[in-house]
Amino acid sequence: MPTDEILAARGMQLPSMCCLCNKDSETTNHLFLECQFSLALWNWLAAIINHRIDVSSLSTLWQVTSVGNCTRLTDGSSISDFEILKFFKIEIHQSRPAKIVEVLWSPTLNGWYKCNTGGTSMGNPGPAACAGVFRNYKGEFLGCFAKNLGIANAYLLKSWELL
Ligand SMILES: [Zn+2]
């Protein structure tokens, strides 16, 4: 940031005055850590994100600003993250909720075993995997498997599910 302090270090001769408070010369430390306007701004932001902002040095201040997402410094509550985003009128792009499908499992005949299989792929063809669960007639877990199929198409995926 070309503050008056930096411009003077480059050889420019100019009078220096902070344009925010008109009280001190414009240095990086003054602009970010000492200026009453800046301190009021940090306090305002701290109240919004419900987190103390350490303005004792540029490096501690940078811990807040360099994150790029101040919400990470809050208590991790998604509600507080939501409130911060709402305060700054940042549009939230919600992911679509997963579709919940009711699945019923019915036991097999006495003495029989049952294997339920399934598979999925991300695209056709695309990265695919399948898995299965073995249970006895009481529904007791006997074992399971999961297999990464690599890149597979829907036909190959269904073939693996049947095996
Ligand atoms: Zn100032």
Backbone and ligand atoms as CSV (ligand in chain L), in Angstrom:
chain,resi,resn,atom,element,x,y,z
A,1,MET,N,N,0.855,-1.175,0.000
A,1,MET,CA,C,0.000,0.000,0.000
A,1,MET,C,C,0.896,1.232,0.000
A,2,PRO,N,N,0.760,2.119,-0.989
A,2,PRO,CA,C,1.640,3.298,-1.058
A,2,PRO,C,C,1.215,4.380,-0.066
A,3,THR,N,N,1.507,4.156,1.190
A,3,THR,CA,C,1.228,5.184,2.190
A,3,THR,C,C,2.242,6.302,2.039
A,4,ASP,N,N,1.979,7.413,2.692
A,4,ASP,CA,C,2.928,8.529,2.666
A,4,ASP,C,C,4.286,8.072,3.186
A,5,GLU,N,N,4.273,7.197,4.176
A,5,GLU,CA,C,5.508,6.661,4.751
A,5,GLU,C,C,6.325,5.935,3.679
A,6,ILE,N,N,5.671,5.114,2.877
A,6,ILE,CA,C,6.369,4.350,1.843
A,6,ILE,C,C,6.820,5.267,0.705
A,7,LEU,N,N,5.965,6.225,0.344
A,7,LEU,CA,C,6.343,7.164,-0.715
A,7,LEU,C,C,7.548,7.992,-0.289
A,8,ALA,N,N,7.601,8.369,0.999
A,8,ALA,CA,C,8.748,9.131,1.501
A,8,ALA,C,C,10.008,8.270,1.463
A,9,ALA,N,N,9.861,6.974,1.782
A,9,ALA,CA,C,11.014,6.072,1.726
A,9,ALA,C,C,11.527,5.922,0.297
A,10,ARG,N,N,10.668,6.147,-0.691
A,10,ARG,CA,C,11.065,6.072,-2.102
A,10,ARG,C,C,11.603,7.410,-2.615
A,11,GLY,N,N,11.678,8.370,-1.725
A,11,GLY,CA,C,12.278,9.639,-2.095
A,11,GLY,C,C,11.314,10.760,-2.391
A,12,MET,N,N,10.027,10.527,-2.268
A,12,MET,CA,C,9.062,11.595,-2.539
A,12,MET,C,C,8.960,12.484,-1.305
A,13,GLN,N,N,9.047,13.759,-1.507
A,13,GLN,CA,C,8.929,14.718,-0.424
A,13,GLN,C,C,7.502,15.254,-0.414
A,14,LEU,N,N,6.760,14.922,0.615
A,14,LEU,CA,C,5.394,15.418,0.707
A,14,LEU,C,C,4.985,15.509,2.164
A,15,PRO,N,N,4.104,16.449,2.466
A,15,PRO,CA,C,3.585,16.491,3.836
A,15,PRO,C,C,2.676,15.294,4.047
A,16,SER,N,N,2.686,14.761,5.229
A,16,SER,CA,C,1.896,13.557,5.483
A,16,SER,C,C,0.842,13.823,6.550
A,17,MET,N,N,-0.370,13.387,6.237
A,17,MET,CA,C,-1.464,13.517,7.201
A,17,MET,C,C,-2.465,12.398,6.899
A,18,CYS,N,N,-2.869,11.712,7.927
A,18,CYS,CA,C,-3.870,10.651,7.766
A,18,CYS,C,C,-5.173,11.288,7.293
A,19,CYS,N,N,-5.689,10.780,6.182
A,19,CYS,CA,C,-6.922,11.344,5.627
A,19,CYS,C,C,-8.161,10.873,6.394
A,20,LEU,N,N,-7.998,9.926,7.305
A,20,LEU,CA,C,-9.140,9.428,8.069
A,20,LEU,C,C,-9.375,10.226,9.351
A,21,CYS,N,N,-8.275,10.623,9.998
A,21,CYS,CA,C,-8.431,11.334,11.263
A,21,CYS,C,C,-7.822,12.740,11.253
A,22,ASN,N,N,-6.981,13.026,10.284
A,22,ASN,CA,C,-6.295,14.322,10.188
A,22,ASN,C,C,-5.517,14.670,11.457
A,23,LYS,N,N,-4.964,13.644,12.118
A,23,LYS,CA,C,-4.246,13.901,13.360
A,23,LYS,C,C,-2.785,13.474,13.307
A,24,ASP,N,N,-2.491,12.417,12.574
A,24,ASP,CA,C,-1.133,11.890,12.546
A,24,ASP,C,C,-0.687,11.699,11.103
A,25,SER,N,N,0.604,11.424,10.964
A,25,SER,CA,C,1.110,11.157,9.625
A,25,SER,C,C,0.634,9.775,9.167
A,26,GLU,N,N,0.595,9.636,7.850
A,26,GLU,CA,C,0.050,8.404,7.282
A,26,GLU,C,C,1.138,7.344,7.184
A,27,THR,N,N,1.125,6.424,8.147
A,27,THR,CA,C,2.026,5.268,8.116
A,27,THR,C,C,1.153,4.017,8.096
A,28,THR,N,N,1.755,2.919,7.745
A,28,THR,CA,C,1.003,1.659,7.720
A,28,THR,C,C,0.481,1.324,9.121
A,29,ASN,N,N,1.359,1.469,10.114
A,29,ASN,CA,C,0.927,1.190,11.486
A,29,ASN,C,C,-0.206,2.110,11.917
A,30,HIS,N,N,-0.102,3.382,11.560
A,30,HIS,CA,C,-1.165,4.303,11.954
A,30,HIS,C,C,-2.483,3.909,11.292
A,31,LEU,N,N,-2.440,3.658,9.972
A,31,LEU,CA,C,-3.681,3.344,9.253
A,31,LEU,C,C,-4.385,2.102,9.781
A,32,PHE,N,N,-3.606,1.090,10.150
A,32,PHE,CA,C,-4.229,-0.167,10.545
A,32,PHE,C,C,-4.341,-0.368,12.051
A,33,LEU,N,N,-3.429,0.249,12.826
A,33,LEU,CA,C,-3.369,-0.086,14.253
A,33,LEU,C,C,-3.619,1.075,15.204
A,34,GLU,N,N,-3.411,2.303,14.739
A,34,GLU,CA,C,-3.454,3.423,15.673
A,34,GLU,C,C,-4.563,4.436,15.387
A,35,CYS,N,N,-4.941,4.577,14.163
A,35,CYS,CA,C,-5.930,5.589,13.786
A,35,CYS,C,C,-7.262,5.315,14.492
A,36,GLN,N,N,-7.835,6.350,15.088
A,36,GLN,CA,C,-9.099,6.169,15.805
A,36,GLN,C,C,-10.220,5.698,14.879
A,37,PHE,N,N,-10.187,6.142,13.647
A,37,PHE,CA,C,-11.193,5.689,12.680
A,37,PHE,C,C,-11.044,4.189,12.428
A,38,SER,N,N,-9.797,3.753,12.220
A,38,SER,CA,C,-9.545,2.335,11.963
A,38,SER,C,C,-9.894,1.483,13.174
A,39,LEU,N,N,-9.529,1.961,14.356
A,39,LEU,CA,C,-9.837,1.193,15.566
A,39,LEU,C,C,-11.345,1.043,15.746
A,40,ALA,N,N,-12.071,2.120,15.436
A,40,ALA,CA,C,-13.533,2.027,15.527
A,40,ALA,C,C,-14.055,1.016,14.504
A,41,LEU,N,N,-13.441,0.997,13.336
A,41,LEU,CA,C,-13.838,0.043,12.297
A,41,LEU,C,C,-13.573,-1.402,12.726
A,42,TRP,N,N,-12.385,-1.649,13.334
A,42,TRP,CA,C,-12.071,-3.000,13.811
A,42,TRP,C,C,-13.029,-3.417,14.920
A,43,ASN,N,N,-13.360,-2.483,15.809
A,43,ASN,CA,C,-14.313,-2.801,16.884
A,43,ASN,C,C,-15.687,-3.129,16.317
A,44,TRP,N,N,-16.087,-2.379,15.309
A,44,TRP,CA,C,-17.380,-2.629,14.660
A,44,TRP,C,C,-17.387,-4.025,14.051
A,45,LEU,N,N,-16.295,-4.378,13.336
A,45,LEU,CA,C,-16.216,-5.695,12.710
A,45,LEU,C,C,-16.168,-6.803,13.765
A,46,ALA,N,N,-15.432,-6.566,14.847
A,46,ALA,CA,C,-15.320,-7.561,15.915
A,46,ALA,C,C,-16.691,-7.864,16.519
A,47,ALA,N,N,-17.508,-6.825,16.663
A,47,ALA,CA,C,-18.844,-7.039,17.219
A,47,ALA,C,C,-19.696,-7.869,16.264
A,48,ILE,N,N,-19.523,-7.650,14.977
A,48,ILE,CA,C,-20.324,-8.399,13.996
A,48,ILE,C,C,-19.924,-9.864,13.977
A,49,ILE,N,N,-18.616,-10.127,13.963
A,49,ILE,CA,C,-18.181,-11.529,13.869
A,49,ILE,C,C,-18.075,-12.177,15.242
A,50,ASN,N,N,-18.382,-11.394,16.279
A,50,ASN,CA,C,-18.360,-11.904,17.654
A,50,ASN,C,C,-17.004,-12.542,17.975
A,51,HIS,N,N,-15.968,-11.797,17.648
A,51,HIS,CA,C,-14.615,-12.298,17.864
A,51,HIS,C,C,-13.702,-11.106,18.138
A,52,ARG,N,N,-12.811,-11.254,19.112
A,52,ARG,CA,C,-11.861,-10.185,19.427
A,52,ARG,C,C,-10.832,-10.083,18.309
A,53,ILE,N,N,-10.608,-8.877,17.831
A,53,ILE,CA,C,-9.599,-8.649,16.803
A,53,ILE,C,C,-8.397,-8.014,17.461
A,54,ASP,N,N,-7.265,-8.697,17.403
A,54,ASP,CA,C,-6.035,-8.249,18.043
A,54,ASP,C,C,-5.334,-7.249,17.131
A,55,VAL,N,N,-5.311,-5.986,17.548
A,55,VAL,CA,C,-4.670,-4.939,16.747
A,55,VAL,C,C,-3.331,-4.529,17.357
A,56,SER,N,N,-2.691,-5.450,18.088
A,56,SER,CA,C,-1.409,-5.117,18.713
A,56,SER,C,C,-0.273,-5.068,17.695
A,57,SER,N,N,-0.438,-5.734,16.563
A,57,SER,CA,C,0.590,-5.677,15.516
A,57,SER,C,C,-0.071,-6.015,14.181
A,58,LEU,N,N,0.635,-5.712,13.110
A,58,LEU,CA,C,0.082,-6.027,11.789
A,58,LEU,C,C,-0.048,-7.536,11.596
A,59,SER,N,N,0.890,-8.305,12.175
A,59,SER,CA,C,0.826,-9.759,11.979
A,59,SER,C,C,-0.391,-10.359,12.676
A,60,THR,N,N,-0.726,-9.868,13.875
A,60,THR,CA,C,-1.915,-10.411,14.542
A,60,THR,C,C,-3.181,-9.960,13.821
A,61,LEU,N,N,-3.156,-8.737,13.318
A,61,LEU,CA,C,-4.301,-8.257,12.558
A,61,LEU,C,C,-4.454,-9.051,11.266
A,62,TRP,N,N,-3.327,-9.386,10.670
A,62,TRP,CA,C,-3.335,-10.124,9.403
A,62,TRP,C,C,-3.977,-11.500,9.567
A,63,GLN,N,N,-3.903,-12.063,10.774
A,63,GLN,CA,C,-4.516,-13.372,11.010
A,63,GLN,C,C,-6.020,-13.326,10.748
A,64,VAL,N,N,-6.622,-12.181,10.995
A,64,VAL,CA,C,-8.050,-12.036,10.728
A,64,VAL,C,C,-8.292,-11.769,9.260
A,65,THR,N,N,-7.563,-10.815,8.707
A,65,THR,CA,C,-7.844,-10.405,7.334
A,65,THR,C,C,-7.340,-11.399,6.313
A,66,SER,N,N,-6.254,-12.104,6.601
A,66,SER,CA,C,-5.700,-13.011,5.601
A,66,SER,C,C,-6.540,-14.258,5.439
A,67,VAL,N,N,-7.332,-14.559,6.416
A,67,VAL,CA,C,-8.181,-15.742,6.302
A,67,VAL,C,C,-9.142,-15.565,5.148
A,68,GLY,N,N,-9.536,-14.328,4.899
A,68,GLY,CA,C,-10.455,-14.089,3.786
A,68,GLY,C,C,-11.873,-14.449,4.163
A,69,ASN,N,N,-12.006,-15.162,5.212
A,69,ASN,CA,C,-13.322,-15.554,5.686
A,69,ASN,C,C,-13.278,-15.460,7.197
A,70,CYS,N,N,-13.676,-14.337,7.730
A,70,CYS,CA,C,-13.598,-14.115,9.175
A,70,CYS,C,C,-14.445,-15.104,9.944
A,71,THR,N,N,-15.395,-15.718,9.289
A,71,THR,CA,C,-16.281,-16.608,10.020
A,71,THR,C,C,-15.524,-17.807,10.560
A,72,ARG,N,N,-14.357,-18.111,10.000
A,72,ARG,CA,C,-13.593,-19.250,10.519
A,72,ARG,C,C,-13.076,-18.989,11.918
A,73,LEU,N,N,-13.003,-17.737,12.300
A,73,LEU,CA,C,-12.472,-17.414,13.609
A,73,LEU,C,C,-13.556,-17.380,14.680
A,74,THR,N,N,-14.771,-17.558,14.278
A,74,THR,CA,C,-15.832,-17.574,15.266
A,74,THR,C,C,-15.917,-18.969,15.869
A,75,ASP,N,N,-16.927,-19.192,16.639
A,75,ASP,CA,C,-16.999,-20.451,17.366
A,75,ASP,C,C,-17.335,-21.649,16.484
A,76,GLY,N,N,-17.405,-21.450,15.212
A,76,GLY,CA,C,-17.673,-22.568,14.320
A,76,GLY,C,C,-19.145,-22.846,14.131
A,77,SER,N,N,-19.972,-22.071,14.790
A,77,SER,CA,C,-21.397,-22.286,14.664
A,77,SER,C,C,-21.859,-21.883,13.277
A,78,SER,N,N,-22.600,-22.707,12.648
A,78,SER,CA,C,-23.105,-22.361,11.334
A,78,SER,C,C,-24.131,-21.239,11.445
A,79,ILE,N,N,-24.778,-21.121,12.594
A,79,ILE,CA,C,-25.730,-20.029,12.802
A,79,ILE,C,C,-24.987,-18.699,12.821
A,80,SER,N,N,-23.849,-18.637,13.524
A,80,SER,CA,C,-23.093,-17.379,13.547
A,80,SER,C,C,-22.535,-17.075,12.160
A,81,ASP,N,N,-22.089,-18.088,11.438
A,81,ASP,CA,C,-21.644,-17.873,10.056
A,81,ASP,C,C,-22.790,-17.306,9.230
A,82,PHE,N,N,-23.960,-17.870,9.398
A,82,PHE,CA,C,-25.132,-17.425,8.653
A,82,PHE,C,C,-25.462,-15.974,8.981
A,83,GLU,N,N,-25.405,-15.627,10.268
A,83,GLU,CA,C,-25.719,-14.260,10.674
A,83,GLU,C,C,-24.727,-13.258,10.084
A,84,ILE,N,N,-23.449,-13.633,10.032
A,84,ILE,CA,C,-22.434,-12.751,9.454
A,84,ILE,C,C,-22.690,-12.550,7.960
A,85,LEU,N,N,-22.936,-13.630,7.271
A,85,LEU,CA,C,-23.215,-13.529,5.832
A,85,LEU,C,C,-24.459,-12.695,5.584
A,86,LYS,N,N,-25.473,-12.894,6.416
A,86,LYS,CA,C,-26.719,-12.138,6.271
A,86,LYS,C,C,-26.476,-10.661,6.547
A,87,PHE,N,N,-25.666,-10.363,7.561
A,87,PHE,CA,C,-25.385,-8.970,7.903
A,87,PHE,C,C,-24.761,-8.240,6.719
A,88,PHE,N,N,-23.825,-8.900,6.038
A,88,PHE,CA,C,-23.144,-8.273,4.911
A,88,PHE,C,C,-23.890,-8.476,3.599
A,89,LYS,N,N,-25.110,-9.012,3.707
A,89,LYS,CA,C,-25.968,-9.232,2.540
A,89,LYS,C,C,-25.267,-10.066,1.470
A,90,ILE,N,N,-24.545,-11.075,1.948
A,90,ILE,CA,C,-23.871,-12.002,1.037
A,90,ILE,C,C,-24.844,-13.128,0.727
A,91,GLU,N,N,-25.105,-13.304,-0.553
A,91,GLU,CA,C,-26.070,-14.318,-0.959
A,91,GLU,C,C,-25.516,-15.712,-0.663
A,92,ILE,N,N,-26.342,-16.515,-0.080
A,92,ILE,CA,C,-25.943,-17.866,0.282
A,92,ILE,C,C,-26.473,-18.822,-0.776
A,93,HIS,N,N,-25.578,-19.585,-1.332
A,93,HIS,CA,C,-25.976,-20.587,-2.327
A,93,HIS,C,C,-26.065,-21.936,-1.617
A,94,GLN,N,N,-27.271,-22.280,-1.271
A,94,GLN,CA,C,-27.487,-23.536,-0.564
A,94,GLN,C,C,-27.359,-24.707,-1.527
A,95,SER,N,N,-26.712,-25.746,-1.065
A,95,SER,CA,C,-26.699,-26.953,-1.875
A,95,SER,C,C,-28.053,-27.640,-1.724
A,96,ARG,N,N,-28.431,-28.332,-2.735
A,96,ARG,CA,C,-29.727,-29.003,-2.679
A,96,ARG,C,C,-29.662,-30.125,-1.654
A,97,PRO,N,N,-30.694,-30.237,-0.839
A,97,PRO,CA,C,-30.677,-31.304,0.161
A,97,PRO,C,C,-30.726,-32.666,-0.515
A,98,ALA,N,N,-30.075,-33.607,0.121
A,98,ALA,CA,C,-30.091,-34.961,-0.410
A,98,ALA,C,C,-31.516,-35.504,-0.362
A,99,LYS,N,N,-31.857,-36.237,-1.343
A,99,LYS,CA,C,-33.183,-36.830,-1.372
A,99,LYS,C,C,-33.197,-38.021,-0.418
A,100,ILE,N,N,-34.141,-38.004,0.492
A,100,ILE,CA,C,-34.243,-39.085,1.469
A,100,ILE,C,C,-35.207,-40.124,0.929
A,101,VAL,N,N,-34.722,-41.333,0.852
A,101,VAL,CA,C,-35.535,-42.425,0.325
A,101,VAL,C,C,-35.704,-43.457,1.433
A,102,GLU,N,N,-36.944,-43.799,1.694
A,102,GLU,CA,C,-37.203,-44.813,2.708
A,102,GLU,C,C,-36.857,-46.180,2.136
A,103,VAL,N,N,-36.065,-46.911,2.888
A,103,VAL,CA,C,-35.659,-48.244,2.450
A,103,VAL,C,C,-36.108,-49.240,3.514
A,104,LEU,N,N,-36.789,-50.238,3.078
A,104,LEU,CA,C,-37.237,-51.282,3.998
A,104,LEU,C,C,-36.428,-52.542,3.740
A,105,TRP,N,N,-36.033,-53.164,4.799
A,105,TRP,CA,C,-35.283,-54.407,4.684
A,105,TRP,C,C,-36.139,-55.514,5.261
A,106,SER,N,N,-36.362,-56.519,4.505
A,106,SER,CA,C,-37.150,-57.640,5.020
A,106,SER,C,C,-36.239,-58.857,5.132
A,107,PRO,N,N,-36.358,-59.561,6.232
A,107,PRO,CA,C,-35.494,-60.726,6.431
A,107,PRO,C,C,-35.824,-61.830,5.418
A,108,THR,N,N,-34.847,-62.680,5.219
A,108,THR,CA,C,-35.041,-63.791,4.289
A,108,THR,C,C,-35.606,-65.006,5.032
A,109,LEU,N,N,-35.787,-66.066,4.364
A,109,LEU,CA,C,-36.326,-67.278,4.977
A,109,LEU,C,C,-35.341,-67.841,5.998
A,110,ASN,N,N,-35.865,-68.546,6.976
A,110,ASN,CA,C,-35.048,-69.138,8.031
A,110,ASN,C,C,-33.934,-70.006,7.428
A,111,GLY,N,N,-32.681,-69.723,7.831
A,111,GLY,CA,C,-31.533,-70.472,7.350
A,111,GLY,C,C,-30.900,-69.902,6.088
A,112,TRP,N,N,-31.497,-68.922,5.522
A,112,TRP,CA,C,-30.955,-68.321,4.294
A,112,TRP,C,C,-30.096,-67.100,4.651
A,113,TYR,N,N,-29.333,-66.675,3.651
A,113,TYR,CA,C,-28.513,-65.463,3.783
A,113,TYR,C,C,-28.933,-64.476,2.714
A,114,LYS,N,N,-28.713,-63.210,3.028
A,114,LYS,CA,C,-29.112,-62.179,2.078
A,114,LYS,C,C,-27.944,-61.222,1.854
A,115,CYS,N,N,-27.745,-60.836,0.606
A,115,CYS,CA,C,-26.713,-59.857,0.276
A,115,CYS,C,C,-27.378,-58.714,-0.461
A,116,ASN,N,N,-27.292,-57.512,0.131
A,116,ASN,CA,C,-27.809,-56.301,-0.521
A,116,ASN,C,C,-26.630,-55.560,-1.135
A,117,THR,N,N,-26.756,-55.233,-2.401
A,117,THR,CA,C,-25.668,-54.543,-3.089
A,117,THR,C,C,-26.156,-53.225,-3.668
A,118,GLY,N,N,-25.222,-52.375,-3.942
A,118,GLY,CA,C,-25.531,-51.099,-4.569
A,118,GLY,C,C,-24.270,-50.503,-5.149
A,119,GLY,N,N,-24.454,-49.543,-5.981
A,119,GLY,CA,C,-23.295,-48.889,-6.585
A,119,GLY,C,C,-23.663,-47.507,-7.060
A,120,THR,N,N,-22.649,-46.723,-7.331
A,120,THR,CA,C,-22.878,-45.373,-7.823
A,120,THR,C,C,-21.693,-44.937,-8.674
A,121,SER,N,N,-21.960,-43.989,-9.529
A,121,SER,CA,C,-20.877,-43.417,-10.322
A,121,SER,C,C,-21.131,-41.924,-10.487
A,122,MET,N,N,-20.070,-41.212,-10.684
A,122,MET,CA,C,-20.169,-39.768,-10.944
A,122,MET,C,C,-19.990,-39.571,-12.435
A,123,GLY,N,N,-21.062,-39.762,-13.174
A,123,GLY,CA,C,-21.001,-39.660,-14.628
A,123,GLY,C,C,-21.119,-41.042,-15.241
A,124,ASN,N,N,-21.315,-41.056,-16.556
A,124,ASN,CA,C,-21.453,-42.326,-17.254
A,124,ASN,C,C,-20.747,-42.234,-18.601
A,125,PRO,N,N,-19.513,-42.655,-18.685
A,125,PRO,CA,C,-18.702,-43.276,-17.635
A,125,PRO,C,C,-18.155,-42.231,-16.658
A,126,GLY,N,N,-17.761,-42.712,-15.469
A,126,GLY,CA,C,-17.193,-41.848,-14.447
A,126,GLY,C,C,-16.661,-42.688,-13.297
A,127,PRO,N,N,-16.036,-42.035,-12.313
A,127,PRO,CA,C,-15.535,-42.775,-11.142
A,127,PRO,C,C,-16.687,-43.517,-10.471
A,128,ALA,N,N,-16.487,-44.796,-10.229
A,128,ALA,CA,C,-17.592,-45.616,-9.723
A,128,ALA,C,C,-17.125,-46.513,-8.593
A,129,ALA,N,N,-18.079,-46.929,-7.780
A,129,ALA,CA,C,-17.806,-47.849,-6.683
A,129,ALA,C,C,-19.066,-48.647,-6.405
A,130,CYS,N,N,-18.879,-49.804,-5.810
A,130,CYS,CA,C,-20.034,-50.597,-5.406
A,130,CYS,C,C,-19.753,-51.181,-4.026
A,131,ALA,N,N,-20.798,-51.656,-3.370
A,131,ALA,CA,C,-20.654,-52.206,-2.030
A,131,ALA,C,C,-21.788,-53.175,-1.773
A,132,GLY,N,N,-21.607,-53.988,-0.764
A,132,GLY,CA,C,-22.646,-54.948,-0.417
A,132,GLY,C,C,-22.573,-55.320,1.049
A,133,VAL,N,N,-23.716,-55.784,1.599
A,133,VAL,CA,C,-23.806,-56.185,2.998
A,133,VAL,C,C,-24.453,-57.567,3.048
A,134,PHE,N,N,-23.831,-58.477,3.801
A,134,PHE,CA,C,-24.362,-59.835,3.986
A,134,PHE,C,C,-25.000,-59.924,5.368
A,135,ARG,N,N,-26.224,-60.476,5.400
A,135,ARG,CA,C,-26.932,-60.669,6.667
A,135,ARG,C,C,-27.588,-62.042,6.653
A,136,ASN,N,N,-27.809,-62.570,7.844
A,136,ASN,CA,C,-28.519,-63.847,7.926
A,136,ASN,C,C,-30.026,-63.601,8.050
A,137,TYR,N,N,-30.781,-64.660,8.219
A,137,TYR,CA,C,-32.247,-64.544,8.258
A,137,TYR,C,C,-32.750,-63.742,9.460
A,138,LYS,N,N,-31.875,-63.575,10.487
A,138,LYS,CA,C,-32.247,-62.755,11.647
A,138,LYS,C,C,-31.914,-61.275,11.427
A,139,GLY,N,N,-31.272,-60.998,10.333
A,139,GLY,CA,C,-30.853,-59.622,10.052
A,139,GLY,C,C,-29.511,-59.291,10.656
A,140,GLU,N,N,-28.831,-60.300,11.181
A,140,GLU,CA,C,-27.533,-60.067,11.813
A,140,GLU,C,C,-26.465,-59.828,10.740
A,141,PHE,N,N,-25.606,-58.876,11.003
A,141,PHE,CA,C,-24.534,-58.513,10.086
A,141,PHE,C,C,-23.497,-59.629,10.029
A,142,LEU,N,N,-23.180,-60.076,8.841
A,142,LEU,CA,C,-22.184,-61.136,8.663
A,142,LEU,C,C,-20.900,-60.618,8.019
A,143,GLY,N,N,-21.036,-59.632,7.185
A,143,GLY,CA,C,-19.857,-59.102,6.496
A,143,GLY,C,C,-20.278,-58.114,5.432
A,144,CYS,N,N,-19.287,-57.466,4.868
A,144,CYS,CA,C,-19.590,-56.492,3.829
A,144,CYS,C,C,-18.382,-56.332,2.916
A,145,PHE,N,N,-18.582,-55.650,1.829
A,145,PHE,CA,C,-17.478,-55.334,0.934
A,145,PHE,C,C,-17.748,-53.985,0.288
A,146,ALA,N,N,-16.693,-53.367,-0.168
A,146,ALA,CA,C,-16.786,-52.139,-0.945
A,146,ALA,C,C,-15.658,-52.179,-1.958
A,147,LYS,N,N,-15.946,-51.777,-3.180
A,147,LYS,CA,C,-14.926,-51.867,-4.228
A,147,LYS,C,C,-14.941,-50.608,-5.074
A,148,ASN,N,N,-13.757,-50.034,-5.219
A,148,ASN,CA,C,-13.577,-48.914,-6.141
A,148,ASN,C,C,-13.448,-49.506,-7.529
A,149,LEU,N,N,-14.309,-49.114,-8.430
A,149,LEU,CA,C,-14.314,-49.686,-9.771
A,149,LEU,C,C,-13.535,-48.838,-10.767
A,150,GLY,N,N,-12.970,-47.733,-10.307
A,150,GLY,CA,C,-12.267,-46.848,-11.243
A,150,GLY,C,C,-13.282,-46.161,-12.135
A,151,ILE,N,N,-12.940,-45.947,-13.367
A,151,ILE,CA,C,-13.867,-45.349,-14.325
A,151,ILE,C,C,-14.731,-46.468,-14.900
A,152,ALA,N,N,-16.025,-46.313,-14.746
A,152,ALA,CA,C,-16.940,-47.358,-15.227
A,152,ALA,C,C,-18.180,-46.709,-15.818
A,153,ASN,N,N,-18.837,-47.434,-16.690
A,153,ASN,CA,C,-20.122,-46.965,-17.216
A,153,ASN,C,C,-21.249,-47.671,-16.459
A,154,ALA,N,N,-22.454,-47.292,-16.731
A,154,ALA,CA,C,-23.595,-47.835,-15.986
A,154,ALA,C,C,-23.722,-49.342,-16.175
A,155,TYR,N,N,-23.442,-49.836,-17.357
A,155,TYR,CA,C,-23.557,-51.283,-17.607
A,155,TYR,C,C,-22.588,-52.051,-16.721
A,156,LEU,N,N,-21.318,-51.611,-16.695
A,156,LEU,CA,C,-20.316,-52.292,-15.863
A,156,LEU,C,C,-20.684,-52.193,-14.389
A,157,LEU,N,N,-21.193,-51.026,-13.978
A,157,LEU,CA,C,-21.577,-50.826,-12.580
A,157,LEU,C,C,-22.676,-51.797,-12.172
A,158,LYS,N,N,-23.696,-51.936,-13.000
A,158,LYS,CA,C,-24.789,-52.871,-12.682
A,158,LYS,C,C,-24.287,-54.303,-12.686
A,159,SER,N,N,-23.332,-54.607,-13.534
A,159,SER,CA,C,-22.767,-55.957,-13.563
A,159,SER,C,C,-22.060,-56.262,-12.259
A,160,TRP,N,N,-21.309,-55.297,-11.735
A,160,TRP,CA,C,-20.628,-55.491,-10.465
A,160,TRP,C,C,-21.628,-55.644,-9.330
A,161,GLU,N,N,-22.705,-54.876,-9.382
A,161,GLU,CA,C,-23.712,-54.984,-8.322
A,161,GLU,C,C,-24.322,-56.375,-8.294
A,162,LEU,N,N,-24.468,-56.986,-9.452
A,162,LEU,CA,C,-25.088,-58.306,-9.517
A,162,LEU,C,C,-24.145,-59.408,-9.089
A,163,LEU,N,N,-22.846,-59.196,-9.195
A,163,LEU,CA,C,-21.878,-60.248,-8.855
A,163,LEU,C,C,-21.799,-60.522,-7.387
L,1,ZN,ZN,ZN,-5.679,8.433,11.335
